[in-house]
Amino acid sequence: MAKSANNSQTTSRIILVIAGILVLSALGYFATRYFSERSENEDKALTIDRLETEIQDLESSFETLKADQQMALSDKDKTIEENETRIKELLDQVSRYKRQKSSDLGTIRNLEARLEDTQGKLAAYRQEIEELKALNADLTTQVENLTEQELRLRAENADLSQQQQQTTQELQQTKQIASALKTKDFTFYNVKKGKEKQETEFRRLGMTDLKVCFTLIENLVAPKGEKDVYLVVENPDGTINANFTDEQSGRFMYEGQEKIFSSSTKIAFTGISQQVCVPFAPAPENAKWEKGVYYVSAFADGNLIGQSTFRVK
Protein backbone atom coordinates (compact mmCIF):
# COMPACT_ATOMS: atom_id res chain seq x y z
CA MET A 1 0.00 0.00 0.00
CA ALA A 2 2.69 2.43 0.93
CA LYS A 3 4.51 1.66 -2.27
CA SER A 4 1.42 2.20 -4.43
CA ALA A 5 0.83 5.61 -2.85
CA ASN A 6 4.36 6.67 -3.58
CA ASN A 7 4.00 5.72 -7.28
CA SER A 8 0.82 7.76 -7.58
CA GLN A 9 2.46 10.84 -6.11
CA THR A 10 5.38 10.48 -8.48
CA THR A 11 3.07 10.24 -11.49
CA SER A 12 1.18 13.38 -10.41
CA ARG A 13 4.35 15.33 -10.13
CA ILE A 14 5.43 14.30 -13.63
CA ILE A 15 2.07 15.38 -15.05
CA LEU A 16 2.33 18.74 -13.31
CA VAL A 17 5.84 19.28 -14.66
CA ILE A 18 4.72 18.43 -18.17
CA ALA A 19 1.70 20.69 -17.86
CA GLY A 20 3.91 23.49 -16.60
CA ILE A 21 6.25 23.05 -19.49
CA LEU A 22 3.33 23.15 -21.94
CA VAL A 23 1.92 26.25 -20.33
CA LEU A 24 5.26 28.01 -20.43
CA SER A 25 5.74 27.00 -24.05
CA ALA A 26 2.29 28.34 -24.95
CA LEU A 27 2.95 31.54 -23.10
CA GLY A 28 6.26 31.90 -24.88
CA TYR A 29 4.64 31.27 -28.29
CA PHE A 30 1.84 33.75 -27.76
CA ALA A 31 4.19 36.30 -26.27
CA THR A 32 6.53 35.97 -29.25
CA ARG A 33 3.61 36.23 -31.72
CA TYR A 34 2.22 39.21 -29.87
CA PHE A 35 5.43 41.18 -29.94
CA SER A 36 6.11 40.10 -33.56
CA GLU A 37 2.67 41.27 -34.72
CA ARG A 38 3.04 44.46 -32.71
CA SER A 39 6.41 45.19 -34.34
CA GLU A 40 5.02 44.34 -37.79
CA ASN A 41 2.01 46.63 -37.26
CA GLU A 42 4.29 49.42 -36.13
CA ASP A 43 6.41 48.96 -39.32
CA LYS A 44 3.24 48.96 -41.43
CA ALA A 45 2.05 52.12 -39.74
CA LEU A 46 5.32 53.81 -40.48
CA THR A 47 5.15 52.65 -44.11
CA ILE A 48 1.57 53.84 -44.55
CA ASP A 49 2.49 57.21 -43.08
CA ARG A 50 5.35 57.40 -45.56
CA LEU A 51 3.01 56.42 -48.41
CA GLU A 52 0.56 59.11 -47.42
CA THR A 53 3.37 61.67 -47.33
CA GLU A 54 4.54 60.64 -50.81
CA ILE A 55 1.00 60.78 -52.15
CA GLN A 56 0.58 64.27 -50.71
CA ASP A 57 3.84 65.27 -52.39
CA LEU A 58 2.61 63.84 -55.70
CA GLU A 59 -0.68 65.72 -55.44
CA SER A 60 1.11 68.94 -54.56
CA SER A 61 3.62 68.39 -57.37
CA PHE A 62 0.76 67.94 -59.85
CA GLU A 63 -0.94 71.18 -58.81
CA THR A 64 2.38 73.03 -59.07
CA LEU A 65 2.98 71.47 -62.48
CA LYS A 66 -0.38 72.70 -63.78
CA ALA A 67 0.11 76.18 -62.35
CA ASP A 68 3.60 76.66 -63.82
CA GLN A 69 3.05 78.63 -67.03
CA GLN A 70 6.76 79.14 -67.71
CA MET A 71 7.76 75.48 -67.88
CA ALA A 72 8.28 74.12 -71.39
CA LEU A 73 5.78 71.52 -72.60
CA SER A 74 8.57 68.98 -73.11
CA ASP A 75 9.67 69.42 -69.47
CA LYS A 76 6.07 69.03 -68.28
CA ASP A 77 5.73 65.86 -70.33
CA LYS A 78 8.88 64.46 -68.72
CA THR A 79 7.66 65.33 -65.20
CA ILE A 80 4.28 63.67 -65.89
CA GLU A 81 6.07 60.50 -67.00
CA GLU A 82 8.18 60.44 -63.82
CA ASN A 83 5.08 60.91 -61.65
CA GLU A 84 3.19 58.16 -63.49
CA THR A 85 6.07 55.75 -62.89
CA ARG A 86 6.12 56.61 -59.18
CA ILE A 87 2.35 56.19 -58.90
CA LYS A 88 2.59 52.67 -60.36
CA GLU A 89 5.25 51.80 -57.77
CA LEU A 90 3.10 53.13 -54.93
CA LEU A 91 0.03 51.30 -56.24
CA ASP A 92 2.03 48.05 -56.17
CA GLN A 93 2.91 48.68 -52.52
CA VAL A 94 -0.71 49.48 -51.64
CA SER A 95 -1.84 46.30 -53.43
CA ARG A 96 0.55 44.21 -51.33
CA TYR A 97 -0.80 45.74 -48.12
CA LYS A 98 -4.36 44.96 -49.23
CA ARG A 99 -3.48 41.29 -49.76
CA GLN A 100 -2.04 41.15 -46.22
CA LYS A 101 -5.50 42.07 -44.87
CA SER A 102 -4.04 44.72 -42.70
CA SER A 103 -6.07 46.27 -39.95
CA ASP A 104 -5.51 49.62 -41.80
CA LEU A 105 -7.47 48.43 -44.82
CA GLY A 106 -9.68 51.55 -44.84
CA THR A 107 -6.64 53.84 -44.88
CA ILE A 108 -5.00 51.77 -47.61
CA ARG A 109 -8.13 51.90 -49.79
CA ASN A 110 -8.25 55.69 -49.34
CA LEU A 111 -4.61 55.99 -50.38
CA GLU A 112 -5.28 53.73 -53.37
CA ALA A 113 -8.22 55.91 -54.43
CA ARG A 114 -6.11 59.05 -54.14
CA LEU A 115 -3.34 57.46 -56.21
CA GLU A 116 -5.82 56.37 -58.90
CA ASP A 117 -7.37 59.85 -58.92
CA THR A 118 -3.98 61.49 -59.33
CA GLN A 119 -3.11 58.94 -62.01
CA GLY A 120 -6.29 59.87 -63.91
CA LYS A 121 -5.56 63.58 -63.57
CA LEU A 122 -2.04 63.04 -64.88
CA ALA A 123 -3.37 61.08 -67.85
CA ALA A 124 -5.88 63.84 -68.64
CA TYR A 125 -3.21 66.51 -68.27
CA ARG A 126 -0.86 64.51 -70.52
CA GLN A 127 -3.60 64.51 -73.18
CA GLU A 128 -3.94 68.27 -72.72
CA ILE A 129 -0.17 68.66 -73.10
CA GLU A 130 -0.25 66.57 -76.31
CA GLU A 131 -3.05 68.76 -77.68
CA LEU A 132 -1.04 71.87 -76.81
CA LYS A 133 1.99 70.38 -78.55
CA ALA A 134 -0.08 69.71 -81.66
CA LEU A 135 -1.51 73.23 -81.50
CA ASN A 136 1.98 74.70 -81.10
CA ALA A 137 3.17 72.64 -84.07
CA ASP A 138 0.30 74.01 -86.16
CA LEU A 139 1.02 77.53 -84.99
CA THR A 140 4.71 77.09 -85.75
CA THR A 141 3.85 75.90 -89.25
CA GLN A 142 1.49 78.85 -89.71
CA VAL A 143 4.16 81.27 -88.49
CA GLU A 144 6.71 79.73 -90.85
CA ASN A 145 4.24 79.98 -93.73
CA LEU A 146 3.41 83.58 -92.81
CA THR A 147 7.10 84.41 -92.52
CA GLU A 148 7.75 82.86 -95.91
CA GLN A 149 4.77 84.74 -97.34
CA GLU A 150 5.99 87.98 -95.75
CA LEU A 151 9.45 87.50 -97.27
CA ARG A 152 7.90 86.78 -100.64
CA LEU A 153 5.65 89.83 -100.38
CA ARG A 154 8.61 91.97 -99.35
CA ALA A 155 10.54 90.73 -102.36
CA GLU A 156 7.53 91.39 -104.59
CA ASN A 157 7.06 94.82 -103.02
CA ALA A 158 10.74 95.57 -103.55
CA ASP A 159 10.38 94.57 -107.21
CA LEU A 160 7.20 96.62 -107.51
CA SER A 161 8.86 99.55 -105.77
CA GLN A 162 11.81 99.31 -108.13
CA GLN A 163 9.46 99.07 -111.10
CA GLN A 164 7.48 102.01 -109.76
CA GLN A 165 10.63 104.07 -109.32
CA GLN A 166 11.74 103.13 -112.80
CA THR A 167 8.30 103.95 -114.20
CA THR A 168 8.26 107.23 -112.27
CA GLN A 169 11.70 108.12 -113.60
CA GLU A 170 10.67 107.20 -117.12
CA LEU A 171 7.46 109.20 -116.69
CA GLN A 172 9.41 112.19 -115.39
CA GLN A 173 11.87 111.91 -118.25
CA THR A 174 9.03 111.57 -120.73
CA LYS A 175 7.21 114.49 -119.15
CA GLN A 176 10.40 116.54 -119.15
CA ILE A 177 10.99 115.74 -122.81
CA ALA A 178 7.35 116.39 -123.64
CA SER A 179 7.29 119.67 -121.71
CA ALA A 180 10.42 121.02 -123.42
CA LEU A 181 9.56 123.87 -125.73
CA LYS A 182 10.36 123.51 -129.40
CA THR A 183 10.78 126.07 -132.16
CA LYS A 184 10.44 126.22 -135.89
CA ASP A 185 10.68 128.68 -138.72
CA PHE A 186 13.67 130.82 -137.75
CA THR A 187 13.82 134.19 -139.55
CA PHE A 188 16.63 136.74 -139.41
CA TYR A 189 16.37 140.53 -139.85
CA ASN A 190 19.01 143.16 -140.38
CA VAL A 191 17.88 146.20 -138.38
CA LYS A 192 19.29 149.49 -139.59
CA LYS A 193 17.95 152.88 -138.56
CA GLY A 194 14.66 151.38 -137.48
CA LYS A 195 14.17 149.49 -140.70
CA GLU A 196 14.14 145.69 -140.80
CA LYS A 197 15.10 143.52 -143.73
CA GLN A 198 14.70 139.77 -143.69
CA GLU A 199 17.62 137.82 -145.13
CA THR A 200 19.37 134.49 -144.85
CA GLU A 201 22.59 135.99 -146.18
CA PHE A 202 23.67 139.46 -145.16
CA ARG A 203 26.26 141.76 -146.67
CA ARG A 204 29.00 142.46 -144.18
CA LEU A 205 29.19 146.20 -144.89
CA GLY A 206 25.44 146.74 -144.55
CA MET A 207 25.01 144.53 -141.46
CA THR A 208 24.21 146.42 -138.25
CA ASP A 209 21.84 145.07 -135.57
CA LEU A 210 20.18 141.66 -135.68
CA LYS A 211 16.71 140.45 -134.81
CA VAL A 212 15.97 136.75 -134.63
CA CYS A 213 12.38 135.52 -134.77
CA PHE A 214 10.97 131.99 -134.48
CA THR A 215 7.73 130.22 -133.71
CA LEU A 216 7.21 128.40 -130.42
CA ILE A 217 5.33 125.19 -131.21
CA GLU A 218 2.12 124.51 -129.26
CA ASN A 219 2.80 122.53 -126.09
CA LEU A 220 -0.06 121.86 -123.66
CA VAL A 221 2.17 119.83 -121.31
CA ALA A 222 4.76 122.53 -120.65
CA PRO A 223 4.16 124.76 -117.60
CA LYS A 224 2.40 128.01 -118.45
CA GLY A 225 3.55 131.47 -117.39
CA GLU A 226 6.43 133.84 -117.76
CA LYS A 227 9.62 132.42 -119.23
CA ASP A 228 13.08 133.72 -120.06
CA VAL A 229 14.21 132.98 -123.60
CA TYR A 230 17.98 133.18 -124.19
CA LEU A 231 19.57 133.72 -127.60
CA VAL A 232 23.15 132.60 -128.25
CA VAL A 233 24.82 133.90 -131.43
CA GLU A 234 28.01 131.99 -132.20
CA ASN A 235 30.60 133.67 -134.41
CA PRO A 236 32.21 131.78 -137.32
CA ASP A 237 35.31 131.24 -135.14
CA GLY A 238 33.23 129.55 -132.42
CA THR A 239 33.19 132.39 -129.89
CA ILE A 240 29.99 133.86 -128.49
CA ASN A 241 29.00 137.23 -129.91
CA ALA A 242 28.17 139.06 -126.69
CA ASN A 243 27.48 142.67 -125.70
CA PHE A 244 28.27 143.16 -122.02
CA THR A 245 28.91 146.85 -122.68
CA ASP A 246 25.25 147.63 -123.22
CA GLU A 247 24.23 144.89 -120.77
CA GLN A 248 22.42 142.91 -123.42
CA SER A 249 24.39 139.77 -122.68
CA GLY A 250 24.73 137.73 -119.52
CA ARG A 251 24.97 134.17 -118.22
CA PHE A 252 22.49 131.34 -117.63
CA MET A 253 22.66 127.71 -116.53
CA TYR A 254 22.53 124.90 -119.03
CA GLU A 255 23.10 121.23 -118.16
CA GLY A 256 24.66 122.20 -114.86
CA GLN A 257 27.12 124.66 -116.37
CA GLU A 258 27.18 128.41 -116.74
CA LYS A 259 26.81 129.58 -120.35
CA ILE A 260 27.00 133.06 -121.97
CA PHE A 261 23.95 134.30 -123.84
CA SER A 262 24.01 137.09 -126.46
CA SER A 263 20.56 138.50 -125.74
CA SER A 264 17.33 137.53 -124.00
CA THR A 265 13.65 138.34 -123.72
CA LYS A 266 10.72 137.47 -121.48
CA ILE A 267 7.57 135.87 -122.83
CA ALA A 268 4.20 134.93 -121.39
CA PHE A 269 3.80 131.34 -122.50
CA THR A 270 0.19 130.20 -122.88
CA GLY A 271 0.73 126.74 -124.32
CA ILE A 272 -0.43 127.60 -127.80
CA SER A 273 1.77 128.44 -130.77
CA GLN A 274 3.28 131.93 -130.60
CA GLN A 275 5.84 134.11 -132.34
CA VAL A 276 8.95 135.17 -130.39
CA CYS A 277 11.51 137.79 -131.50
CA VAL A 278 14.82 138.54 -129.78
CA PRO A 279 16.81 141.65 -130.85
CA PHE A 280 20.60 141.79 -130.57
CA ALA A 281 23.03 144.67 -131.13
CA PRO A 282 26.75 143.86 -131.05
CA ALA A 283 29.00 145.78 -128.70
CA PRO A 284 30.37 149.03 -130.18
CA GLU A 285 33.88 147.63 -130.19
CA ASN A 286 32.64 144.58 -132.15
CA ALA A 287 30.18 146.36 -134.40
CA LYS A 288 31.58 144.82 -137.57
CA TRP A 289 30.28 141.38 -138.45
CA GLU A 290 32.85 138.93 -139.75
CA LYS A 291 32.25 136.92 -142.86
CA GLY A 292 31.07 133.36 -142.41
CA VAL A 293 28.29 131.21 -141.00
CA TYR A 294 26.73 132.17 -137.68
CA TYR A 295 25.01 129.57 -135.51
CA VAL A 296 22.01 130.76 -133.53
CA SER A 297 20.60 128.77 -130.60
CA ALA A 298 17.50 129.45 -128.48
CA PHE A 299 17.17 128.24 -124.85
CA ALA A 300 14.30 128.20 -122.35
CA ASP A 301 13.65 126.34 -119.07
CA GLY A 302 17.20 125.01 -119.18
CA ASN A 303 16.60 123.32 -122.52
CA LEU A 304 17.87 123.91 -126.03
CA ILE A 305 14.64 124.65 -127.90
CA GLY A 306 15.89 125.36 -131.42
CA GLN A 307 18.82 126.16 -133.69
CA SER A 308 19.41 127.75 -137.07
CA THR A 309 22.10 129.60 -139.08
CA PHE A 310 22.58 132.67 -141.18
CA ARG A 311 25.50 133.81 -143.32
CA VAL A 312 27.40 137.06 -143.62
CA LYS A 313 29.25 137.58 -146.92
Residue pairs with C-beta under 8 A, 6 or more apart in sequence:
41 103
44 97
44 100
44 102
44 104
45 104
47 93
47 97
48 97
48 104
48 107
48 108
48 111
51 90
51 93
51 94
51 111
52 107
52 111
54 86
54 90
55 90
55 111
55 114
55 115
55 118
58 83
58 86
58 87
58 90
58 115
58 118
59 114
59 118
61 79
61 83
62 83
62 118
62 121
62 122
62 125
65 71
65 76
65 79
65 80
65 83
65 125
66 125
68 76
71 79
73 129
73 132
73 133
73 136
76 129
77 126
77 129
77 133
80 122
80 125
80 126
80 129
83 118
83 122
84 119
84 122
84 123
84 126
87 115
87 118
87 119
87 122
90 111
90 115
91 112
91 115
91 116
91 119
94 108
94 111
94 112
94 115
95 112
97 104
97 108
98 105
98 108
98 109
98 112
102 108
175 221
178 219
178 221
178 222
179 219
179 221
179 222
179 223
179 301
180 219
180 222
180 301
180 303
180 305
181 216
181 217
181 219
181 222
181 227
181 269
181 300
181 301
181 303
181 305
182 216
182 217
182 219
182 305
182 306
183 214
183 215
183 216
183 217
183 276
183 298
183 305
183 306
184 214
184 215
184 217
184 306
185 214
185 215
186 212
186 213
186 214
186 296
186 306
186 308
187 198
187 212
187 213
187 214
188 198
188 199
188 200
188 202
188 210
188 211
188 212
188 213
188 296
188 308
188 310
189 196
189 197
189 198
189 199
189 210
189 211
189 212
189 213
190 196
190 197
190 199
190 202
190 206
190 207
190 208
190 209
190 210
191 208
191 209
191 210
191 211
191 279
192 206
192 208
192 209
196 211
199 310
200 310
200 311
201 310
201 311
201 312
201 313
202 289
202 310
202 311
202 312
202 313
203 312
203 313
204 288
204 289
204 290
204 291
204 312
204 313
207 289
207 312
208 281
208 287
209 279
209 280
209 281
209 282
210 233
210 279
210 280
210 281
210 282
211 277
211 278
211 279
211 280
212 231
212 233
212 277
212 278
212 280
212 296
212 298
213 275
213 276
213 277
213 278
214 275
214 276
214 298
214 306
214 308
215 273
215 274
215 275
215 276
216 267
216 269
216 273
216 274
216 275
216 276
216 305
217 273
218 271
218 272
218 273
219 271
220 271
222 269
222 271
222 301
223 269
223 301
224 269
224 270
224 271
225 268
225 269
226 266
226 267
226 268
226 269
227 266
227 267
227 268
227 269
227 300
227 301
228 252
228 264
228 265
228 266
228 300
229 264
229 265
229 266
229 267
229 276
229 278
229 298
229 299
229 300
229 305
230 252
230 261
230 263
230 264
230 298
230 299
230 300
231 261
231 262
231 263
231 264
231 265
231 278
231 280
231 296
231 297
231 298
231 299
232 240
232 259
232 260
232 261
232 262
232 296
232 297
232 298
232 299
233 240
233 241
233 262
233 263
233 280
233 294
233 295
233 296
234 240
234 241
234 294
234 295
234 296
234 297
235 241
235 290
235 292
235 294
236 290
236 291
236 292
236 293
236 294
237 290
237 292
240 249
240 260
240 261
240 262
241 262
241 280
241 282
241 286
241 294
242 248
242 249
242 260
242 261
242 262
242 283
243 249
243 262
243 263
243 280
243 281
243 282
243 283
243 286
244 250
244 283
245 283
245 284
245 285
246 281
246 283
248 262
248 263
248 280
248 281
249 260
249 261
249 262
249 263
250 260
250 261
250 264
251 258
251 259
251 260
251 261
252 258
252 259
252 261
252 264
252 299
253 259
253 302
254 299
254 302
254 304
255 302
259 299
261 299
262 280
263 278
263 279
263 280
264 278
265 276
265 277
265 278
265 279
267 274
267 276
276 298
278 298
282 289
289 312
290 312
291 312
291 313
292 311
292 312
293 309
293 310
293 311
294 309
294 310
294 311
294 312
295 307
295 309
296 307
296 308
296 309
296 310
297 304
297 306
297 307
298 304
298 305
298 306
298 307
299 305
